[in-house]
């Protein structure tokens, strides 16, 4: 079983989203990773706001669960064997490790994340 480690909200305007989550929901910014990713101070689950980039998935606003894995390539193989679809042939670097986006059999988007070794 892969634990859910991050809930990512993909937004078209990061500044607007930060303002809404701060003023409307009372969250504070915990960390900023470049111009496109903001981590909010939350409880047990990490909440990330990420700007939608042209030509990437998702192409419109979405909330995506991210599953933590210790072996991203093995998890990618299991997802494909179970009928899932990888949206990238190779994991992509992110500020905390490597990530790959995938769809389940119903077309729902998810991410797999392997954190860098501490």
N, CA, C and O atoms as a GROMACS GRO file, in nm:
protein
  472
    1UNK      N    1   0.084  -0.118   0.000
    1UNK     CA    2   0.000   0.000   0.000
    1UNK      C    3   0.088   0.124   0.000
    1UNK      O    4   0.179   0.137   0.082
    2UNK      N    5   0.061   0.214  -0.092
    2UNK     CA    6   0.134   0.339  -0.099
    2UNK      C    7   0.058   0.447  -0.022
    2UNK      O    8  -0.059   0.470  -0.051
    3UNK      N    9   0.122   0.513   0.075
    3UNK     CA   10   0.051   0.615   0.152
    3UNK      C   11   0.030   0.742   0.071
    3UNK      O   12   0.112   0.778  -0.013
    4UNK      N   13  -0.083   0.810   0.097
    4UNK     CA   14  -0.106   0.942   0.038
    4UNK      C   15  -0.018   1.038   0.116
    4UNK      O   16  -0.026   1.046   0.238
    5UNK      N   17   0.068   1.112   0.044
    5UNK     CA   18   0.162   1.201   0.112
    5UNK      C   19   0.138   1.348   0.082
    5UNK      O   20   0.177   1.434   0.161
    6UNK      N   21   0.074   1.378  -0.030
    6UNK     CA   22   0.055   1.517  -0.070
    6UNK      C   23  -0.080   1.530  -0.140
    6UNK      O   24  -0.123   1.441  -0.213
    7UNK      N   25  -0.146   1.640  -0.116
    7UNK     CA   26  -0.266   1.680  -0.192
    7UNK      C   27  -0.225   1.805  -0.267
    7UNK      O   28  -0.196   1.908  -0.206
    8UNK      N   29  -0.222   1.798  -0.401
    8UNK     CA   30  -0.181   1.911  -0.484
    8UNK      C   31  -0.304   1.973  -0.549
    8UNK      O   32  -0.388   1.902  -0.605
    9UNK      N   33  -0.313   2.105  -0.542
    9UNK     CA   34  -0.419   2.178  -0.608
    9UNK      C   35  -0.353   2.256  -0.722
    9UNK      O   36  -0.277   2.349  -0.697
   10UNK      N   37  -0.382   2.218  -0.844
   10UNK     CA   38  -0.328   2.287  -0.961
   10UNK      C   39  -0.418   2.406  -0.993
   10UNK      O   40  -0.539   2.390  -1.009
   11UNK      N   41  -0.358   2.523  -1.003
   11UNK     CA   42  -0.434   2.647  -1.020
   11UNK      C   43  -0.377   2.730  -1.134
   11UNK      O   44  -0.257   2.723  -1.162
   12UNK      N   45  -0.461   2.810  -1.201
   12UNK     CA   46  -0.412   2.894  -1.310
   12UNK      C   47  -0.337   3.017  -1.262
   12UNK      O   48  -0.250   3.068  -1.333
   13UNK      N   49  -0.368   3.067  -1.141
   13UNK     CA   50  -0.305   3.189  -1.087
   13UNK      C   51  -0.260   3.160  -0.945
   13UNK      O   52  -0.343   3.156  -0.853
   14UNK      N   53  -0.131   3.141  -0.926
   14UNK     CA   54  -0.077   3.102  -0.795
   14UNK      C   55  -0.098   3.210  -0.690
   14UNK      O   56  -0.138   3.180  -0.578
   15UNK      N   57  -0.073   3.335  -0.725
   15UNK     CA   58  -0.091   3.445  -0.628
   15UNK      C   59  -0.235   3.453  -0.580
   15UNK      O   60  -0.261   3.471  -0.461
   16UNK      N   61  -0.329   3.440  -0.672
   16UNK     CA   62  -0.471   3.442  -0.638
   16UNK      C   63  -0.507   3.325  -0.547
   16UNK      O   64  -0.582   3.342  -0.451
   17UNK      N   65  -0.454   3.207  -0.576
   17UNK     CA   66  -0.482   3.089  -0.495
   17UNK      C   67  -0.425   3.105  -0.354
   17UNK      O   68  -0.492   3.072  -0.256
   18UNK      N   69  -0.303   3.155  -0.342
   18UNK     CA   70  -0.242   3.176  -0.210
   18UNK      C   71  -0.327   3.274  -0.130
   18UNK      O   72  -0.352   3.252  -0.012
   19UNK      N   73  -0.371   3.380  -0.194
   19UNK     CA   74  -0.455   3.480  -0.128
   19UNK      C   75  -0.585   3.414  -0.076
   19UNK      O   76  -0.624   3.436   0.038
   20UNK      N   77  -0.650   3.332  -0.161
   20UNK     CA   78  -0.773   3.266  -0.122
   20UNK      C   79  -0.750   3.171  -0.004
   20UNK      O   80  -0.824   3.175   0.094
   21UNK      N   81  -0.649   3.085  -0.015
   21UNK     CA   82  -0.624   2.988   0.091
   21UNK      C   83  -0.580   3.056   0.221
   21UNK      O   84  -0.608   3.005   0.330
   22UNK      N   85  -0.513   3.169   0.211
   22UNK     CA   86  -0.471   3.244   0.330
   22UNK      C   87  -0.588   3.320   0.391
   22UNK      O   88  -0.620   3.301   0.509
   23UNK      N   89  -0.652   3.405   0.312
   23UNK     CA   90  -0.758   3.491   0.362
   23UNK      C   91  -0.889   3.416   0.384
   23UNK      O   92  -0.960   3.442   0.482
   24UNK      N   93  -0.923   3.324   0.295
   24UNK     CA   94  -1.050   3.254   0.305
   24UNK      C   95  -1.049   3.134   0.396
   24UNK      O   96  -1.148   3.106   0.464
   25UNK      N   97  -0.937   3.061   0.400
   25UNK     CA   98  -0.930   2.937   0.476
   25UNK      C   99  -0.834   2.942   0.594
   25UNK      O  100  -0.829   2.848   0.674
   26UNK      N  101  -0.757   3.050   0.606
   26UNK     CA  102  -0.670   3.068   0.721
   26UNK      C  103  -0.536   2.996   0.717
   26UNK      O  104  -0.470   2.986   0.820
   27UNK      N  105  -0.494   2.947   0.601
   27UNK     CA  106  -0.364   2.880   0.591
   27UNK      C  107  -0.251   2.980   0.578
   27UNK      O  108  -0.268   3.090   0.525
   28UNK      N  109  -0.134   2.941   0.628
   28UNK     CA  110  -0.012   3.020   0.612
   28UNK      C  111   0.081   2.948   0.517
   28UNK      O  112   0.078   2.826   0.506
   29UNK      N  113   0.164   3.024   0.449
   29UNK     CA  114   0.264   2.966   0.360
   29UNK      C  115   0.376   2.905   0.444
   29UNK      O  116   0.432   2.972   0.532
   30UNK      N  117   0.408   2.780   0.418
   30UNK     CA  118   0.518   2.711   0.487
   30UNK      C  119   0.647   2.724   0.407
   30UNK      O  120   0.754   2.748   0.463
   31UNK      N  121   0.637   2.706   0.274
   31UNK     CA  122   0.757   2.711   0.189
   31UNK      C  123   0.715   2.745   0.047
   31UNK      O  124   0.603   2.718   0.005
   32UNK      N  125   0.809   2.804  -0.025
   32UNK     CA  126   0.790   2.835  -0.166
   32UNK      C  127   0.903   2.769  -0.243
   32UNK      O  128   1.020   2.780  -0.205
   33UNK      N  129   0.868   2.699  -0.352
   33UNK     CA  130   0.967   2.630  -0.435
   33UNK      C  131   0.962   2.692  -0.573
   33UNK      O  132   0.881   2.652  -0.657
   34UNK      N  133   1.047   2.788  -0.597
   34UNK     CA  134   1.049   2.856  -0.726
   34UNK      C  135   0.922   2.937  -0.746
   34UNK      O  136   0.850   2.965  -0.650
   35UNK      N  137   0.895   2.975  -0.870
   35UNK     CA  138   0.780   3.061  -0.896
   35UNK      C  139   0.647   2.987  -0.913
   35UNK      O  140   0.544   3.050  -0.933
   36UNK      N  141   0.649   2.854  -0.904
   36UNK     CA  142   0.528   2.779  -0.939
   36UNK      C  143   0.470   2.692  -0.828
   36UNK      O  144   0.361   2.637  -0.846
   37UNK      N  145   0.537   2.677  -0.714
   37UNK     CA  146   0.490   2.584  -0.610
   37UNK      C  147   0.495   2.651  -0.472
   37UNK      O  148   0.596   2.709  -0.434
   38UNK      N  149   0.384   2.641  -0.399
   38UNK     CA  150   0.375   2.692  -0.262
   38UNK      C  151   0.322   2.580  -0.174
   38UNK      O  152   0.221   2.518  -0.206
   39UNK      N  153   0.390   2.555  -0.062
   39UNK     CA  154   0.343   2.458   0.037
   39UNK      C  155   0.277   2.535   0.150
   39UNK      O  156   0.333   2.633   0.200
   40UNK      N  157   0.158   2.491   0.191
   40UNK     CA  158   0.086   2.556   0.299
   40UNK      C  159   0.107   2.480   0.429
   40UNK      O  160   0.127   2.359   0.428
   41UNK      N  161   0.101   2.552   0.543
   41UNK     CA  162   0.108   2.488   0.674
   41UNK      C  163  -0.025   2.421   0.701
   41UNK      O  164  -0.130   2.486   0.704
   42UNK      N  165  -0.021   2.288   0.720
   42UNK     CA  166  -0.142   2.211   0.743
   42UNK      C  167  -0.117   2.110   0.853
   42UNK      O  168  -0.016   2.116   0.923
   43UNK      N  169  -0.210   2.017   0.868
   43UNK     CA  170  -0.196   1.910   0.965
   43UNK      C  171  -0.114   1.795   0.910
   43UNK      O  172   0.000   1.814   0.870
   44UNK      N  173  -0.174   1.677   0.906
   44UNK     CA  174  -0.102   1.555   0.870
   44UNK      C  175  -0.068   1.546   0.722
   44UNK      O  176   0.038   1.494   0.687
   45UNK      N  177  -0.154   1.595   0.634
   45UNK     CA  178  -0.129   1.585   0.490
   45UNK      C  179  -0.072   1.715   0.437
   45UNK      O  180  -0.119   1.823   0.475
   46UNK      N  181   0.026   1.708   0.352
   46UNK     CA  182   0.085   1.827   0.292
   46UNK      C  183  -0.009   1.880   0.185
   46UNK      O  184  -0.059   1.804   0.102
   47UNK      N  185  -0.032   2.011   0.186
   47UNK     CA  186  -0.116   2.076   0.086
   47UNK      C  187  -0.028   2.167   0.001
   47UNK      O  188   0.035   2.260   0.053
   48UNK      N  189  -0.024   2.140  -0.128
   48UNK     CA  190   0.058   2.215  -0.223
   48UNK      C  191  -0.033   2.289  -0.320
   48UNK      O  192  -0.133   2.234  -0.367
   49UNK      N  193   0.000   2.413  -0.349
   49UNK     CA  194  -0.062   2.488  -0.458
   49UNK      C  195   0.042   2.494  -0.569
   49UNK      O  196   0.155   2.537  -0.546
   50UNK      N  197   0.005   2.452  -0.690
   50UNK     CA  198   0.100   2.452  -0.801
   50UNK      C  199   0.038   2.516  -0.923
   50UNK      O  200  -0.074   2.483  -0.962
   51UNK      N  201   0.111   2.607  -0.983
   51UNK     CA  202   0.063   2.677  -1.101
   51UNK      C  203   0.060   2.582  -1.221
   51UNK      O  204   0.154   2.506  -1.244
   52UNK      N  205  -0.048   2.589  -1.296
   52UNK     CA  206  -0.060   2.511  -1.419
   52UNK      C  207   0.034   2.570  -1.523
   52UNK      O  208   0.032   2.691  -1.547
   53UNK      N  209   0.115   2.486  -1.583
   53UNK     CA  210   0.207   2.533  -1.686
   53UNK      C  211   0.156   2.491  -1.823
   53UNK      O  212   0.102   2.382  -1.839
   54UNK      N  213   0.174   2.578  -1.921
   54UNK     CA  214   0.126   2.551  -2.058
   54UNK      C  215   0.183   2.419  -2.109
   54UNK      O  216   0.302   2.392  -2.095
   55UNK      N  217   0.098   2.338  -2.168
   55UNK     CA  218   0.141   2.212  -2.228
   55UNK      C  219   0.160   2.098  -2.131
   55UNK      O  220   0.204   1.990  -2.171
   56UNK      N  221   0.129   2.118  -2.003
   56UNK     CA  222   0.150   2.012  -1.905
   56UNK      C  223   0.017   1.956  -1.858
   56UNK      O  224  -0.089   2.009  -1.891
   57UNK      N  225   0.023   1.850  -1.781
   57UNK     CA  226  -0.095   1.791  -1.720
   57UNK      C  227  -0.093   1.824  -1.572
   57UNK      O  228   0.014   1.819  -1.512
   58UNK      N  229  -0.204   1.856  -1.511
   58UNK     CA  230  -0.332   1.879  -1.575
   58UNK      C  231  -0.332   2.012  -1.648
   58UNK      O  232  -0.257   2.103  -1.614
   59UNK      N  233  -0.417   2.023  -1.748
   59UNK     CA  234  -0.425   2.144  -1.829
   59UNK      C  235  -0.525   2.244  -1.774
   59UNK      O  236  -0.530   2.359  -1.818
   60UNK      N  237  -0.606   2.201  -1.677
   60UNK     CA  238  -0.705   2.289  -1.616
   60UNK      C  239  -0.702   2.267  -1.465
   60UNK      O  240  -0.641   2.170  -1.418
   61UNK      N  241  -0.768   2.354  -1.387
   61UNK     CA  242  -0.765   2.339  -1.242
   61UNK      C  243  -0.808   2.198  -1.199
   61UNK      O  244  -0.903   2.141  -1.252
   62UNK      N  245  -0.736   2.144  -1.101
   62UNK     CA  246  -0.764   2.008  -1.054
   62UNK      C  247  -0.701   1.988  -0.916
   62UNK      O  248  -0.607   2.057  -0.879
   63UNK      N  249  -0.755   1.894  -0.843
   63UNK     CA  250  -0.696   1.850  -0.718
   63UNK      C  251  -0.650   1.707  -0.738
   63UNK      O  252  -0.726   1.622  -0.784
   64UNK      N  253  -0.523   1.680  -0.704
   64UNK     CA  254  -0.464   1.549  -0.734
   64UNK      C  255  -0.399   1.490  -0.610
   64UNK      O  256  -0.318   1.555  -0.543
   65UNK      N  257  -0.434   1.365  -0.581
   65UNK     CA  258  -0.367   1.291  -0.474
   65UNK      C  259  -0.230   1.246  -0.522
   65UNK      O  260  -0.212   1.209  -0.638
   66UNK      N  261  -0.136   1.251  -0.432
   66UNK     CA  262   0.000   1.205  -0.462
   66UNK      C  263   0.034   1.092  -0.366
   66UNK      O  264   0.022   1.106  -0.245
   67UNK      N  265   0.078   0.980  -0.423
   67UNK     CA  266   0.114   0.864  -0.344
   67UNK      C  267   0.265   0.855  -0.329
   67UNK      O  268   0.339   0.870  -0.426
   68UNK      N  269   0.310   0.830  -0.209
   68UNK     CA  270   0.453   0.818  -0.182
   68UNK      C  271   0.498   0.676  -0.209
   68UNK      O  272   0.431   0.580  -0.171
   69UNK      N  273   0.613   0.663  -0.274
   69UNK     CA  274   0.671   0.533  -0.302
   69UNK      C  275   0.821   0.535  -0.271
   69UNK      O  276   0.886   0.639  -0.279
   70UNK      N  277   0.872   0.420  -0.235
   70UNK     CA  278   1.016   0.406  -0.210
   70UNK      C  279   1.090   0.367  -0.338
   70UNK      O  280   1.211   0.384  -0.348
   71UNK      N  281   1.015   0.313  -0.436
   71UNK     CA  282   1.074   0.269  -0.563
   71UNK      C  283   0.980   0.310  -0.676
   71UNK      O  284   0.889   0.234  -0.712
   72UNK      N  285   1.002   0.427  -0.731
   72UNK     CA  286   0.908   0.483  -0.828
   72UNK      C  287   0.897   0.398  -0.954
   72UNK      O  288   0.789   0.384  -1.010
   73UNK      N  289   1.008   0.340  -0.998
   73UNK     CA  290   1.003   0.258  -1.121
   73UNK      C  291   0.922   0.130  -1.099
   73UNK      O  292   0.846   0.090  -1.188
   74UNK      N  293   0.936   0.066  -0.985
   74UNK     CA  294   0.857  -0.053  -0.956
   74UNK      C  295   0.708  -0.017  -0.946
   74UNK      O  296   0.623  -0.092  -0.994
   75UNK      N  297   0.678   0.096  -0.884
   75UNK     CA  298   0.539   0.140  -0.874
   75UNK      C  299   0.483   0.174  -1.010
   75UNK      O  300   0.366   0.145  -1.037
   76UNK      N  301   0.562   0.234  -1.096
   76UNK     CA  302   0.518   0.265  -1.233
   76UNK      C  303   0.482   0.136  -1.307
   76UNK      O  304   0.380   0.131  -1.377
   77UNK      N  305   0.565   0.033  -1.293
   77UNK     CA  306   0.538  -0.095  -1.359
   77UNK      C  307   0.406  -0.155  -1.308
   77UNK      O  308   0.325  -0.203  -1.388
   78UNK      N  309   0.384  -0.151  -1.175
   78UNK     CA  310   0.261  -0.207  -1.118
   78UNK      C  311   0.138  -0.132  -1.169
   78UNK      O  312   0.035  -0.193  -1.196
   79UNK      N  313   0.148   0.000  -1.181
   79UNK     CA  314   0.035   0.080  -1.230
   79UNK      C  315   0.000   0.041  -1.372
   79UNK      O  316  -0.118   0.023  -1.404
   80UNK      N  317   0.100   0.027  -1.458
   80UNK     CA  318   0.076  -0.012  -1.598
   80UNK      C  319   0.018  -0.153  -1.604
   80UNK      O  320  -0.076  -0.178  -1.679
   81UNK      N  321   0.073  -0.245  -1.526
   81UNK     CA  322   0.023  -0.383  -1.524
   81UNK      C  323  -0.123  -0.390  -1.477
   81UNK      O  324  -0.196  -0.481  -1.516
   82UNK      N  325  -0.164  -0.294  -1.393
   82UNK     CA  326  -0.301  -0.292  -1.342
   82UNK      C  327  -0.397  -0.216  -1.434
   82UNK      O  328  -0.515  -0.200  -1.403
   83UNK      N  329  -0.345  -0.168  -1.549
   83UNK     CA  330  -0.430  -0.100  -1.645
   83UNK      C  331  -0.424   0.051  -1.640
   83UNK      O  332  -0.500   0.118  -1.710
   84UNK      N  333  -0.334   0.106  -1.559
   84UNK     CA  334  -0.317   0.250  -1.552
   84UNK      C  335  -0.234   0.301  -1.669
   84UNK      O  336  -0.174   0.222  -1.743
   85UNK      N  337  -0.232   0.432  -1.685
   85UNK     CA  338  -0.158   0.495  -1.794
   85UNK      C  339  -0.062   0.599  -1.738
   85UNK      O  340  -0.105   0.692  -1.670
   86UNK      N  341   0.066   0.584  -1.766
   86UNK     CA  342   0.166   0.683  -1.726
   86UNK      C  343   0.161   0.800  -1.824
   86UNK      O  344   0.153   0.780  -1.945
   87UNK      N  345   0.167   0.922  -1.772
   87UNK     CA  346   0.167   1.039  -1.859
   87UNK      C  347   0.308   1.083  -1.894
   87UNK      O  348   0.327   1.170  -1.979
   88UNK      N  349   0.407   1.024  -1.830
   88UNK     CA  350   0.548   1.050  -1.860
   88UNK      C  351   0.621   0.917  -1.863
   88UNK      O  352   0.596   0.831  -1.778
   89UNK      N  353   0.708   0.899  -1.959
   89UNK     CA  354   0.785   0.774  -1.967
   89UNK      C  355   0.889   0.766  -1.857
   89UNK      O  356   0.926   0.657  -1.814
   90UNK      N  357   0.936   0.882  -1.811
   90UNK     CA  358   1.038   0.888  -1.708
   90UNK      C  359   0.992   0.980  -1.595
   90UNK      O  360   0.924   1.079  -1.621
   91UNK      N  361   1.029   0.949  -1.471
   91UNK     CA  362   0.998   1.040  -1.360
   91UNK      C  363   1.066   1.176  -1.384
   91UNK      O  364   1.172   1.184  -1.445
   92UNK      N  365   1.002   1.280  -1.335
   92UNK     CA  366   1.056   1.416  -1.349
   92UNK      C  367   1.103   1.468  -1.214
   92UNK      O  368   1.045   1.438  -1.110
   93UNK      N  369   1.209   1.547  -1.218
   93UNK     CA  370   1.260   1.609  -1.096
   93UNK      C  371   1.158   1.709  -1.043
   93UNK      O  372   1.092   1.777  -1.121
   94UNK      N  373   1.147   1.717  -0.912
   94UNK     CA  374   1.069   1.819  -0.844
   94UNK      C  375   1.152   1.864  -0.724
   94UNK      O  376   1.256   1.804  -0.697
   95UNK      N  377   1.111   1.966  -0.652
   95UNK     CA  378   1.197   2.017  -0.543
   95UNK      C  379   1.232   1.916  -0.434
   95UNK      O  380   1.333   1.934  -0.366
   96UNK      N  381   1.153   1.810  -0.417
   96UNK     CA  382   1.179   1.716  -0.308
   96UNK      C  383   1.216   1.575  -0.353
   96UNK      O  384   1.240   1.488  -0.269
   97UNK      N  385   1.220   1.551  -0.484
   97UNK     CA  386   1.252   1.417  -0.533
   97UNK      C  387   1.218   1.401  -0.679
   97UNK      O  388   1.248   1.487  -0.761
   98UNK      N  389   1.153   1.287  -0.712
   98UNK     CA  390   1.107   1.262  -0.849
   98UNK      C  391   0.960   1.227  -0.845
   98UNK      O  392   0.910   1.168  -0.749
   99UNK      N  393   0.889   1.267  -0.952
   99UNK     CA  394   0.745   1.251  -0.957
   99UNK      C  395   0.703   1.208  -1.097
   99UNK      O  396   0.768   1.243  -1.195
  100UNK      N  397   0.595   1.132  -1.105
  100UNK     CA  398   0.536   1.095  -1.233
  100UNK      C  399   0.384   1.103  -1.218
  100UNK      O  400   0.329   1.063  -1.115
  101UNK      N  401   0.318   1.154  -1.320
  101UNK     CA  402   0.173   1.162  -1.319
  101UNK      C  403   0.117   1.042  -1.395
  101UNK      O  404   0.175   0.996  -1.494
  102UNK      N  405   0.004   0.991  -1.347
  102UNK     CA  406  -0.060   0.878  -1.413
  102UNK      C  407  -0.211   0.888  -1.402
  102UNK      O  408  -0.264   0.965  -1.322
  103UNK      N  409  -0.280   0.809  -1.485
  103UNK     CA  410  -0.426   0.798  -1.482
  103UNK      C  411  -0.462   0.657  -1.441
  103UNK      O  412  -0.395   0.560  -1.476
  104UNK      N  413  -0.572   0.647  -1.366
  104UNK     CA  414  -0.625   0.514  -1.338
  104UNK      C  415  -0.713   0.470  -1.455
  104UNK      O  416  -0.722   0.540  -1.555
  105UNK      N  417  -0.777   0.357  -1.444
  105UNK     CA  418  -0.857   0.303  -1.555
  105UNK      C  419  -0.977   0.391  -1.589
  105UNK      O  420  -1.028   0.385  -1.700
  106UNK      N  421  -1.022   0.474  -1.493
  106UNK     CA  422  -1.135   0.564  -1.517
  106UNK      C  423  -1.090   0.700  -1.572
  106UNK      O  424  -1.173   0.784  -1.606
  107UNK      N  425  -0.959   0.721  -1.581
  107UNK     CA  426  -0.907   0.847  -1.632
  107UNK      C  427  -0.878   0.951  -1.526
  107UNK      O  428  -0.847   1.065  -1.560
  108UNK      N  429  -0.887   0.914  -1.398
  108UNK     CA  430  -0.857   1.007  -1.288
  108UNK      C  431  -0.706   1.025  -1.278
  108UNK      O  432  -0.631   0.927  -1.281
  109UNK      N  433  -0.662   1.151  -1.265
  109UNK     CA  434  -0.519   1.182  -1.255
  109UNK      C  435  -0.467   1.166  -1.112
  109UNK      O  436  -0.536   1.201  -1.016
  110UNK      N  437  -0.345   1.114  -1.100
  110UNK     CA  438  -0.274   1.099  -0.972
  110UNK      C  439  -0.127   1.125  -0.996
  110UNK      O  440  -0.082   1.138  -1.110
  111UNK      N  441  -0.051   1.132  -0.886
  111UNK     CA  442   0.094   1.141  -0.895
  111UNK      C  443   0.157   1.037  -0.803
  111UNK      O  444   0.100   1.000  -0.700
  112UNK      N  445   0.275   0.991  -0.844
  112UNK     CA  446   0.363   0.910  -0.758
  112UNK      C  447   0.482   0.997  -0.724
  112UNK      O  448   0.533   1.068  -0.810
  113UNK      N  449   0.526   0.992  -0.600
  113UNK     CA  450   0.641   1.073  -0.556
  113UNK      C  451   0.738   0.986  -0.479
  113UNK      O  452   0.701   0.916  -0.386
  114UNK      N  453   0.863   0.992  -0.519
  114UNK     CA  454   0.972   0.930  -0.444
  114UNK      C  455   1.058   1.043  -0.393
  114UNK      O  456   1.120   1.115  -0.471
  115UNK      N  457   1.061   1.059  -0.259
  115UNK     CA  458   1.142   1.164  -0.199
  115UNK      C  459   1.290   1.132  -0.214
  115UNK      O  460   1.329   1.015  -0.214
  116UNK      N  461   1.372   1.236  -0.225
  116UNK     CA  462   1.517   1.219  -0.226
  116UNK      C  463   1.559   1.164  -0.089
  116UNK      O  464   1.494   1.190   0.011
  117UNK      N  465   1.667   1.089  -0.086
  117UNK     CA  466   1.720   1.038   0.040
  117UNK      C  467   1.764   1.155   0.126
  117UNK      O  468   1.821   1.252   0.077
  118UNK      N  469   1.737   1.145   0.254
  118UNK     CA  470   1.770   1.255   0.348
  118UNK      C  471   1.917   1.262   0.377
  118UNK      O  472   1.961   1.348   0.453
   0.00000   0.00000   0.00000
